[in-house]
Amino acid sequence: MNEHSGKVAVITGGARGFGRGFAEALAARGARVVLADLDGEEAARAAAAIGDLAEALALDVADEPAVAAAMADVARRHGGIDILINNAGIHSAAAAQPIGVLGLERSRQMFEVNVWGVIQCTLAAAPFMAGREGAAIVNISSMASYPCTTAYGVTKLAVRGVTTAFAHELGPQGIRVNAIAPGLIMTDTIRAELPEAVVAAVSAQQIVKREGATSDIVEAMLYLVSPGSGFVTGECLRVSGGVTLQA
Ligand SMILES: NC(=O)c1ccc[n+]([C@@H]2O[C@H](COP(=O)([O-])OP(=O)(O)OC[C@H]3O[C@@H](n4cnc5c(N)ncnc54)[C@H](O)[C@@H]3O)[C@@H](O)[C@H]2O)c1
């Protein structure tokens, strides 16, 4: 269980949901984990629950100077960065609407977090990851990027594009970049916000007839940051119970 011992992982949106699950799993395998979240207080609570290997960082991934300063500070204090999980995202039920319905301002705000946030964190962390053994970035896209019928879906399609672009751009520095496209996973946010009818409709399309769990996404992340995926870069792993494969 110590396969990530001595490694430093930055997890955006680490306070709750997938992000907290990622932090718990990496810390349990020996990594130092930095839970970077807009909600600094919840991140601090999560870090305290995880233990000595965890620390909280209040950070808005859309704030470019703050992101640059935060990555430099983490690297200075811990000697570098090995793993970056670009997980922070706006994904409320309200965001899952056509662009014209959501409106330009809210669509732009979602792009700032879901897309520019990924780009900014990647560019700010990459110099501190370059040349480190096993350096890996995992971006969290979504199955909503496949039908891509909403503003949210477009941001997550962009995350897949950014993943391919950075796999090429950072490959020469020894950094692998992959994405995960989760299907419907019942985190607290989803449980609180998504109407039951939508949950039922998505579940009906799944081949695997059970609820998706945070642990399903955590397992995919662990694969993509492990030496076992050392020949994999620029990919997007769909973890959805097979929703797009249904006839
Ligand atoms: N849960 C699902 O079914 C599902 C499916 C597909 C994709 N996703 C994606 O997975 C990611 C995590 O989902 P979740 O369900 O765990 O979400 P969540 O809402 O439980 O947690 C998201 C975290 O991101 C933080 N955050 C939001 N904006 C931020 C910002 N600007 N800077 C820093 N932190 C910020 C929030 O404070 C929160 O702690 C998101 O990118 C989401 O779009 C989720």
The ligand as an SDF file (V2000), in Angstrom:
LIG
                    3D

 44 48  0  0  0  0  0  0  0  0999 V2000
  -20.5750   13.1190   -9.8870 N   0  0  0  0  0  0  0  0  0  0  0  0
  -20.7910   12.8400  -11.1650 C   0  0  0  0  0  0  0  0  0  0  0  0
  -21.7180   12.1160  -11.5310 O   0  0  0  0  0  0  0  0  0  0  0  0
  -19.8460   13.3670  -12.2130 C   0  0  0  0  0  0  0  0  0  0  0  0
  -19.9640   12.8430  -13.5040 C   0  0  0  0  0  0  0  0  0  0  0  0
  -19.1010   13.2960  -14.4770 C   0  0  0  0  0  0  0  0  0  0  0  0
  -18.1320   14.2360  -14.1770 C   0  0  0  0  0  0  0  0  0  0  0  0
  -18.0480   14.7520  -12.9200 N   0  0  0  0  0  0  0  0  0  0  0  0
  -16.9900   15.7490  -12.6560 C   0  0  0  0  0  0  0  0  0  0  0  0
  -16.1680   15.2890  -11.6110 O   0  0  0  0  0  0  0  0  0  0  0  0
  -15.6780   16.3900  -10.8650 C   0  0  0  0  0  0  0  0  0  0  0  0
  -16.0130   16.1990   -9.3990 C   0  0  0  0  0  0  0  0  0  0  0  0
  -17.3870   15.9050   -9.2650 O   0  0  0  0  0  0  0  0  0  0  0  0
  -18.0260   15.6960   -7.8090 P   0  0  0  0  0  0  0  0  0  0  0  0
  -19.3560   15.0810   -8.0260 O   0  0  0  0  0  0  0  0  0  0  0  0
  -17.0450   15.0700   -6.9030 O   0  0  0  0  0  0  0  0  0  0  0  0
  -18.2150   17.2350   -7.4140 O   0  0  0  0  0  0  0  0  0  0  0  0
  -18.5410   17.9470   -6.0150 P   0  0  0  0  0  0  0  0  0  0  0  0
  -19.4690   19.0450   -6.3230 O   0  0  0  0  0  0  0  0  0  0  0  0
  -18.8840   16.9460   -4.9640 O   0  0  0  0  0  0  0  0  0  0  0  0
  -17.1150   18.5670   -5.6290 O   0  0  0  0  0  0  0  0  0  0  0  0
  -16.5130   19.5280   -6.4540 C   0  0  0  0  0  0  0  0  0  0  0  0
  -15.5110   20.3050   -5.6270 C   0  0  0  0  0  0  0  0  0  0  0  0
  -14.9000   21.2740   -6.5030 O   0  0  0  0  0  0  0  0  0  0  0  0
  -14.7830   22.4930   -5.7790 C   0  0  0  0  0  0  0  0  0  0  0  0
  -14.7200   23.6190   -6.7150 N   0  0  0  0  0  0  0  0  0  0  0  0
  -15.7170   24.1240   -7.4800 C   0  0  0  0  0  0  0  0  0  0  0  0
  -15.2740   25.1990   -8.1650 N   0  0  0  0  0  0  0  0  0  0  0  0
  -13.9660   25.3590   -7.8320 C   0  0  0  0  0  0  0  0  0  0  0  0
  -12.9560   26.2950   -8.1860 C   0  0  0  0  0  0  0  0  0  0  0  0
  -13.2290   27.3250   -9.0040 N   0  0  0  0  0  0  0  0  0  0  0  0
  -11.7120   26.1460   -7.6590 N   0  0  0  0  0  0  0  0  0  0  0  0
  -11.4410   25.1300   -6.8030 C   0  0  0  0  0  0  0  0  0  0  0  0
  -12.3540   24.2430   -6.3960 N   0  0  0  0  0  0  0  0  0  0  0  0
  -13.6010   24.3440   -6.9020 C   0  0  0  0  0  0  0  0  0  0  0  0
  -16.0290   22.5580   -4.9040 C   0  0  0  0  0  0  0  0  0  0  0  0
  -15.8550   23.4480   -3.8190 O   0  0  0  0  0  0  0  0  0  0  0  0
  -16.1670   21.0950   -4.4820 C   0  0  0  0  0  0  0  0  0  0  0  0
  -15.4910   20.8380   -3.2580 O   0  0  0  0  0  0  0  0  0  0  0  0
  -16.2820   17.6410  -11.5070 C   0  0  0  0  0  0  0  0  0  0  0  0
  -15.3470   18.1840  -12.4380 O   0  0  0  0  0  0  0  0  0  0  0  0
  -17.4920   17.1060  -12.2380 C   0  0  0  0  0  0  0  0  0  0  0  0
  -17.8420   17.9170  -13.3430 O   0  0  0  0  0  0  0  0  0  0  0  0
  -18.8780   14.3330  -11.9280 C   0  0  0  0  0  0  0  0  0  0  0  0
  1  2  1  0
  2  3  2  0
  2  4  1  0
  4  5  1  0
  4 44  2  0
  5  6  2  0
  6  7  1  0
  7  8  2  0
  8  9  1  0
  8 44  1  0
  9 10  1  0
  9 42  1  0
 10 11  1  0
 11 12  1  0
 11 40  1  0
 12 13  1  0
 13 14  1  0
 14 15  2  0
 14 16  1  0
 14 17  1  0
 17 18  1  0
 18 19  2  0
 18 20  1  0
 18 21  1  0
 21 22  1  0
 22 23  1  0
 23 24  1  0
 23 38  1  0
 24 25  1  0
 25 26  1  0
 25 36  1  0
 26 27  1  0
 26 35  1  0
 27 28  2  0
 28 29  1  0
 29 30  1  0
 29 35  2  0
 30 31  1  0
 30 32  2  0
 32 33  1  0
 33 34  2  0
 34 35  1  0
 36 37  1  0
 36 38  1  0
 38 39  1  0
 40 41  1  0
 40 42  1  0
 42 43  1  0
M  CHG  2   8   1  16  -1
M  END
$$$$
